[in-house]
Amino acid sequence: MLMAAGGPSLAADLPQVSHDGMYLAPDTEVAAAYIKPEADFSGYERIMLLDAHVAFVKNWQMRHNSSSVNKVTNRDLAAIKSAMAELFREVFVGEFDGKGGYSLVDAPDTDVLLLRPAIVDLDVTAPDLPRGSRSYSFSASAGAATLYLEVYDSVSGEILARVIDRQAAKDVGGVMQWSNKITNRVAAERILQGWARLLRERLDEVRAAASSAAAQ
């Protein structure tokens, strides 16, 4: 089962069966994971990764601008979204193609699993803006984000799984530290690497189990 193990769950707040016929998996390492009944991930050897959609938490720009001298413009907002989407691709390609041995492709095929990712409710605590001023931003945490990932068979378009998980950047023991584009990137990269590793490890487990069963 994809993403199955022990960990946080939103099972008490979510329906057991989704609107598109998937079942809520119990005891997962993510907040929630829905799986298509009888879904078989063992035959997928390659990955088709769509660009990540990125959306900020509601009113983030207004909230930030009301409490900071460095105002976030619409151009800044677009630049942060673009950078986050690029980092998502970089991390997931590195995990699957680099560590996992899954070839990344651009076209559907029978052995291609399609990933449609979104980063939603993005909340950057102290964005590093390209300004000429010498002001500094300090925070105990870089922020938080929610992964909303749908997994499809690339040929038929059938949805096989849906994963939802929210992660906050680890704080630094309550100590306020200078936040800039480097520290923000490190924090975001750590969260993305956790999601990518977890998904890749679950696919590895499924493939290993299928190979073992075939050899018997």
Secondary structure, DSSP 8 states (H G I E B T S, - for coil): -TTBSSS---GGGS-SB-TTS-EE-SSBSSSEEEE-TT---TT--EEEE---EEEE-TTHHHHHHHH-SS---HHHHHHHHHHHHHHHHHHHHIIIIIIS--EE-SS--TTEEEEEEEEEEEEESS-----SS---EEES--EEEEEEEEEEETTT--EEEEEEEEEE----TT--EEE-HHHHHHHHHHHHHHHHHHHHHHHHHHHHHHHHHHH-
